[in-house]
Structures are given as structure tokens and as C-alpha cells.
């Protein structure tokens, strides 16, 4: 998996401070962290923006 920000390598990490079975992806170059909640929020934001632009 490649980083959306710098195109670096993303690795899977366990983050027990977020939840006992939480797994996130972290870029080893720039430190960008993605988890399922972040990805879901970005997707819903993008979908709302796209539907707004089509309606205009």
C-alpha cells in the first residue's frame, strides 16, 4: 500500500490505545496514519462534495 500524501510505504500497526483490536496503516516516510474511521470520513466527505457539485 502506498501513502496518499508522499507515495511512501504504508505499514500495518496495532494501536491498542485506540481500541484493543485496532489496526492502522502508517507511512514510514511522512508518518501519515490511516484507520477505518478516517477512511470512512474522507469517503463520505468526498461523496457529499461530488453530489453537491453535480446539483449546482
Helices and strands as residue ranges (DSSP letters): E 10-14, E 23-27, E 33-34, H 36-55
